[in-house]
Amino acid sequence: MRSILPIFVLLAIAAARAAIVECGCDPTRPETLELRQCALCREAEKQAPDVHVFFVKDASPRKPNRWLAMPRAHTIGYHPLHDMPAKDRAELWAAAIAKATELWGDEWGLAYNGEEVRSQCHAHIHIGKLLKGVERENFVTVTKPSQIPAAPGEGIWVHPVGKKLHVHTGEQICETVLMR
């Protein structure tokens, strides 16, 4: 039995790493946008060139109440938020907050999953209603979108508390704080 345990551990690690998507998207070669992990890149390419941020309803039938906020622009490779220019990242968060407020009033939440669990390569923020009782002690308080941190590899979830925002970092799967 002891010899099976290390193999099981290695397989579990390999399975966890499988969620990391290699992005082969190249907007100049439309056939590369046909891959499942490039579906959001394909949506971005449908937008007018002057659009900075756009929204789509989450296509998953298991998430009927969710929207996605996305930048029109593509960055190199996996499109992580931390690679976006700070101005563009702040604009994305501000637009997502505005859409979330429109949809859910002051009961909204935003979630960006960490790089280890993302299944789409284009940057996107999940918009939904924050589940009750999910607040954790580990957060920072900010007053504006430009102050939301972007740590490499980490997920982020954000929600309002009065006129401020609680920003939770250091997790991978963040969208679970939102109503499906």
C-alpha positions in Angstrom: 0.0 0.0 0.0 2.9 2.4 0.7 4.1 2.2 -2.9 0.7 3.3 -4.2 0.5 6.4 -2.0 3.3 8.4 -3.7 1.7 7.6 -7.1 -1.7 8.7 -5.9 -0.2 12.0 -4.7 1.6 12.6 -8.0 -1.6 11.9 -9.9 -3.5 14.3 -7.7 -0.9 17.0 -8.3 -1.0 16.4 -12.0 -4.8 16.6 -12.1 -4.8 19.9 -10.2 -2.2 21.3 -12.6 -4.4 20.2 -15.6 -6.7 23.1 -14.9 -4.0 25.5 -15.9 -4.7 26.5 -19.5 -2.1 27.0 -22.1 -3.4 29.9 -24.2 -2.7 29.4 -27.9 -5.0 32.2 -28.9 -3.9 34.4 -31.8 -6.5 36.9 -33.0 -4.8 37.1 -36.4 -5.4 33.4 -36.8 -9.2 32.8 -36.1 -8.8 29.0 -36.1 -6.9 29.3 -32.8 -10.0 30.9 -31.2 -12.0 27.7 -31.7 -10.5 25.9 -28.7 -12.8 25.7 -25.7 -10.4 27.7 -23.5 -10.3 30.5 -26.1 -14.1 31.0 -26.2 -13.9 34.3 -24.2 -11.1 35.5 -26.5 -13.5 34.8 -29.4 -16.1 36.9 -27.6 -13.6 39.7 -27.2 -12.8 39.7 -30.9 -16.5 40.2 -31.7 -16.5 43.6 -29.9 -15.8 46.9 -31.6 -12.2 48.0 -31.4 -13.0 51.1 -29.4 -14.8 49.0 -26.6 -12.6 48.7 -23.5 -14.8 46.5 -21.3 -17.8 44.4 -22.2 -20.2 42.0 -20.5 -21.6 38.6 -21.4 -24.1 36.4 -19.6 -22.2 33.3 -18.2 -22.9 30.5 -20.7 -22.8 27.8 -18.0 -26.4 26.5 -17.4 -25.2 25.8 -13.8 -24.6 29.6 -13.3 -27.9 31.2 -14.5 -27.5 34.4 -12.4 -23.9 35.2 -13.4 -22.4 37.7 -15.8 -18.8 38.1 -16.9 -16.9 41.4 -17.2 -14.0 41.3 -19.7 -11.5 43.6 -21.2 -11.6 43.8 -25.0 -7.8 43.8 -25.2 -5.8 40.7 -25.2 -2.5 40.4 -23.3 0.2 37.9 -24.1 -0.5 34.3 -23.2 -2.8 33.5 -20.3 -4.2 37.1 -19.9 -3.8 37.4 -16.1 -5.1 40.6 -14.4 -1.7 41.3 -12.9 -0.3 41.7 -16.5 -2.8 44.4 -17.4 -1.8 48.0 -17.2 -3.0 49.4 -13.8 -5.3 52.0 -15.6 -7.0 49.2 -17.7 -7.4 47.0 -14.6 -9.0 49.8 -12.6 -11.4 50.5 -15.5 -12.3 46.8 -15.7 -13.0 46.6 -11.9 -15.0 49.9 -12.0 -17.1 48.7 -14.9 -17.7 45.3 -13.2 -18.7 47.2 -10.0 -21.2 49.4 -11.9 -22.8 46.3 -13.6 -22.9 44.4 -10.3 -24.6 47.3 -8.6 -27.1 47.6 -11.4 -27.9 43.9 -11.1 -27.8 43.3 -7.3 -27.8 46.7 -5.6 -25.5 46.5 -2.6 -25.6 42.6 -2.4 -23.1 42.0 -5.2 -19.8 40.2 -5.3 -17.1 40.0 -7.9 -14.7 37.1 -8.3 -11.6 36.4 -10.3 -10.4 32.9 -10.0 -6.7 32.1 -9.6 -4.5 30.9 -12.4 -4.4 27.3 -11.1 -8.2 26.8 -11.6 -9.1 29.0 -14.5 -10.5 27.2 -17.5 -10.6 30.2 -19.9 -7.5 32.1 -20.9 -9.1 35.5 -21.5 -9.2 37.6 -18.3 -12.7 37.8 -16.8 -14.4 38.8 -13.6 -17.5 36.9 -12.4 -20.4 39.1 -11.4 -23.1 37.8 -9.1 -25.0 38.1 -5.9 -22.8 37.6 -2.9 -23.8 34.6 -0.7 -24.7 35.4 2.8 -22.2 34.5 5.5 -19.1 34.1 3.3 -17.1 37.0 4.7 -13.8 35.9 6.0 -11.4 37.7 8.3 -8.6 37.9 5.7 -9.3 41.0 3.6 -8.1 44.5 2.9 -10.4 47.5 2.7 -10.1 49.9 -0.2 -12.2 52.9 -1.3 -11.8 52.7 -5.1 -11.3 50.2 -7.8 -7.7 51.4 -8.6 -6.7 50.2 -5.1 -7.7 46.5 -5.7 -4.5 44.5 -5.7 -3.5 42.1 -8.5 -1.1 39.5 -7.0 0.3 37.1 -9.6 -1.4 33.8 -9.7 -4.0 34.6 -7.0 -7.7 34.8 -7.1 -9.6 37.9 -5.8 -13.1 38.4 -4.6 -14.6 41.8 -3.8 -17.8 43.0 -2.3 -19.2 46.3 -0.9 -19.4 47.1 2.8 -20.9 50.6 3.1 -19.0 52.9 0.9 -15.9 50.7 1.0 -14.8 47.5 -0.7 -13.6 44.4 1.1 -11.0 42.7 -1.1 -10.1 39.0 -0.4 -6.9 37.6 -1.9 -4.8 34.5 -1.5 -7.3 32.0 -2.8 -7.7 30.1 -6.0 -11.4 29.3 -6.4 -13.2 32.5 -5.7 -16.4 32.4 -7.6 -17.9 30.0 -5.0 -18.8 33.1 -2.9 -21.4 34.0 -5.6 -24.9 32.7 -6.1 -25.0 30.3 -9.0 
